[in-house]
């Protein structure tokens, strides 16, 4: 085959419909990609690149206190009997007496909650065997114990002592509290956070002045909400007891409320120039 014939075949291939379609498709894809890059460049034209300049980090702490407005108290009623039904009946009667007494003091149903109710068997065990031969012994159920734990909120703190003495009169087995808390801690926490940020900003300004630099912007923020200040507990030292014996109180005890507080620590990182 001579050169003229080879040239004619090559020209025919280039002008074939299949090659033309591939060429058009390639041009369309290339046009779209170039256009996308151009649009991206225009969008980012006014956006400055992220700064990787120098930074300083400071910590600030804010603490606020407030007088508690709620006292939480929990108590347990426990009764034992030969059968579970008898034990439940005894526990129910004592529970009803306790509930009636605290409701008479203005505690609403929404502030009284059962947190646990248990029915457990009691087993008889073999006496210690000191001889060389100890006959086999199988433990048997000798009775049942029913216990109910109730938690309540006292919103009128002046009634706290009366609630404690009333529960003692009802013959509860265990009495815990009061634990004085603040009902809405969010407002207190926000106030503490604002104080912490103010403290951190003041430290950053002082540090920037000492370093002869300028604060540009905040590039990182971290917050740690610390635990509330320890609340006041009222327990054994005041005559109510914390053990399993039935509690009897002759008069309403005085219950100091004190103060609770919240501490918030923040860490702020500033870009400097």
C-alpha positions in Angstrom: 0.0 0.0 0.0 1.4 3.4 -1.0 1.5 6.5 1.1 -1.5 8.1 -0.6 -3.7 5.2 0.3 -2.6 5.2 4.0 -3.3 9.0 4.2 -6.8 8.5 2.8 -7.5 5.7 5.4 -6.3 7.9 8.3 -8.4 10.8 7.1 -11.4 8.5 6.9 -11.0 7.4 10.5 -10.7 11.0 11.8 -13.9 12.0 10.0 -15.9 8.9 11.1 -19.1 9.6 13.1 -17.8 7.6 16.2 -14.6 9.7 16.5 -16.6 12.9 16.1 -18.9 11.9 19.0 -16.0 11.1 21.3 -14.4 14.4 20.4 -17.6 16.4 21.2 -18.0 14.6 24.5 -14.4 15.3 25.5 -14.8 18.9 24.7 -18.0 19.2 26.8 -16.4 17.5 29.8 -13.3 19.8 29.5 -15.5 22.8 29.3 -17.5 21.9 32.4 -14.4 21.2 34.4 -12.7 24.5 33.4 -16.0 26.4 34.1 -16.3 24.8 37.6 -12.7 25.8 38.5 -13.4 29.3 37.3 -16.5 29.6 39.4 -14.7 28.3 42.4 -11.9 30.8 41.9 -14.5 33.6 41.7 -16.3 32.5 44.9 -13.1 32.3 46.9 -11.8 35.5 45.5 -13.0 37.5 48.6 -12.4 34.8 51.1 -9.0 35.1 52.8 -7.0 31.9 53.4 -7.1 30.5 56.9 -4.5 32.1 59.1 -1.9 30.0 60.8 -0.4 32.9 62.8 0.7 32.9 66.4 -1.8 32.2 69.2 -2.0 32.5 73.0 -4.3 30.6 75.3 -5.7 31.8 78.6 -8.0 30.3 81.2 -10.7 32.1 83.2 -12.8 31.0 86.1 -16.2 32.2 87.2 -17.9 31.4 90.5 -21.4 32.4 91.6 -23.4 31.4 94.7 -27.1 31.4 95.5 -29.3 30.3 98.4 -30.9 26.9 97.6 -34.6 26.9 97.0 -35.4 23.2 97.2 -34.6 20.5 99.8 -34.6 16.8 98.6 -35.3 14.1 101.2 -35.5 10.4 100.7 -36.7 7.7 103.1 -37.1 4.0 103.1 -39.9 1.9 104.7 -39.1 -1.8 105.4 -41.3 -4.5 106.8 -40.8 -8.3 107.2 -43.4 -11.0 107.5 -43.9 -14.7 106.9 -45.5 -14.2 103.5 -44.8 -11.6 100.8 -48.5 -10.5 101.0 -48.3 -9.9 104.7 -45.0 -7.9 104.4 -46.5 -5.8 101.6 -49.6 -5.1 103.7 -47.5 -3.9 106.6 -45.3 -1.8 104.4 -48.3 -0.2 102.6 -50.0 0.8 105.8 -46.8 2.5 107.1 -46.2 4.1 103.7 -49.7 5.5 103.7 -49.2 7.1 107.1 -45.9 8.7 106.0 -47.5 10.0 102.8 -50.5 11.5 104.6 -48.2 13.3 107.1 -46.0 14.9 104.4 -49.0 15.9 102.2 -50.6 17.6 105.2 -47.4 19.8 105.2 -48.1 21.0 101.7 -45.9 18.6 99.7 -47.6 18.1 96.3 -47.9 14.8 94.5 -45.6 15.9 91.7 -42.8 16.3 94.2 -43.2 12.7 95.7 -41.6 9.9 93.7 -41.0 6.2 94.5 -37.4 5.4 93.4 -37.4 1.7 94.5 -39.7 -1.0 95.6 -38.3 -4.5 96.5 -39.7 -7.8 97.7 -37.0 -10.1 98.7 -37.0 -13.5 100.5 -35.4 -14.2 103.8 -33.6 -17.5 104.2 -33.0 -19.7 107.3 -29.5 -21.1 107.5 -28.0 -24.1 109.3 -26.4 -23.5 112.7 -22.6 -23.9 112.8 -21.5 -27.5 112.9 -18.5 -28.3 115.0 -18.6 -32.1 114.9 -16.7 -34.3 112.5 -19.9 -35.0 110.6 -22.3 -32.3 109.5 -25.5 -33.5 108.0 -26.6 -31.9 104.7 -28.8 -28.9 105.1 -30.9 -27.0 102.5 -31.6 -23.3 103.2 -35.3 -22.5 103.2 -37.3 -19.4 102.8 -38.4 -18.2 106.3 -40.1 -15.0 105.3 -40.1 -11.9 103.1 -39.0 -8.3 103.4 -40.6 -5.5 101.5 -38.9 -2.2 101.2 -40.0 1.0 99.5 -37.8 4.1 98.9 -39.4 7.5 98.3 -37.8 10.7 97.3 -39.5 14.1 97.8 -38.9 17.7 97.2 -39.6 20.4 99.8 -40.1 23.7 98.1 -41.0 25.6 101.2 -37.7 25.4 103.1 -39.3 26.5 106.3 -41.2 23.2 106.3 -38.0 21.1 106.1 -37.7 20.4 109.8 -41.4 19.6 110.1 -41.1 17.1 107.2 -38.2 15.4 108.9 -39.9 15.1 112.2 -43.1 13.9 110.6 -41.3 11.1 108.8 -39.7 10.2 112.1 -43.2 9.9 113.7 -44.3 7.6 110.8 -41.6 5.2 111.8 -39.5 5.1 108.6 -36.5 2.8 108.7 -34.0 5.1 107.0 -34.0 8.8 106.4 -31.5 10.6 104.1 -31.1 14.4 103.7 -32.0 17.1 103.3 -29.9 17.9 100.3 -30.3 21.5 99.5 -30.2 22.3 95.8 -31.1 25.1 93.4 -34.0 24.3 91.2 -32.9 26.2 88.1 -29.1 25.9 87.8 -29.0 27.0 84.2 -29.3 30.7 84.9 -26.6 30.3 87.6 -24.3 28.4 85.2 -24.7 31.1 82.5 -23.8 33.8 85.0 -20.7 31.8 86.0 -19.7 31.3 82.4 -20.0 35.1 81.7 -17.7 35.7 84.6 -15.2 33.1 83.4 -15.1 34.6 79.9 -14.6 38.1 81.4 -11.8 36.8 83.5 -10.1 35.1 80.5 -10.4 38.2 78.3 -8.8 40.4 81.0 -5.9 37.9 81.3 -5.5 37.8 77.5 -5.4 41.6 77.2 -2.7 41.8 80.0 -0.7 39.1 78.3 -0.9 40.7 74.9 0.3 44.0 76.4 3.2 42.4 78.1 4.1 40.6 74.8 3.6 43.8 72.8 1.1 42.0 70.4 -2.5 42.6 69.4 -5.4 40.3 69.9 -7.1 39.5 66.6 -9.8 37.0 67.1 -10.9 33.9 69.1 -9.9 30.7 67.3 -10.8 28.2 70.0 -13.1 28.0 73.1 -13.4 25.2 75.7 -15.6 25.1 78.8 -15.6 22.9 81.8 -18.5 23.1 84.2 -17.3 22.1 87.6 -19.4 20.5 90.3 -21.6 22.6 92.6 -20.2 23.6 95.9 -20.8 20.8 98.5 -24.4 21.0 99.8 -25.3 20.8 103.4 -26.5 17.4 104.6 -28.6 16.8 107.7 -28.1 13.4 109.3 -27.0 11.5 112.3 -25.4 14.3 114.2 -28.7 16.1 114.5 -30.6 13.1 115.9 -32.3 11.6 112.9 -29.9 8.7 112.3 -28.9 7.0 109.1 -29.1 3.4 110.0 -31.8 0.7 109.9 -33.4 1.5 113.3 -36.8 3.1 113.4 -36.5 6.8 113.7 -38.4 8.7 116.4 -38.2 12.5 116.7 -39.9 14.5 119.5 -39.5 18.0 117.9 -38.9 19.6 114.6 -35.1 20.1 114.1 -33.5 23.3 112.9 -32.1 22.9 109.5 -29.7 25.7 108.2 -29.8 26.1 104.5 -26.5 27.8 103.7 -25.4 28.6 100.1 -24.7 26.6 97.0 -22.5 27.6 94.1 -21.4 26.7 90.6 -17.9 27.1 89.2 -17.2 27.3 85.4 -13.7 27.3 83.9 -13.1 28.3 80.2 -10.1 28.2 78.0 -9.9 30.7 75.1 -7.3 30.8 72.4 -6.7 34.1 70.6 -4.8 34.7 67.4 -2.2 37.4 67.9 -0.3 39.7 65.5 
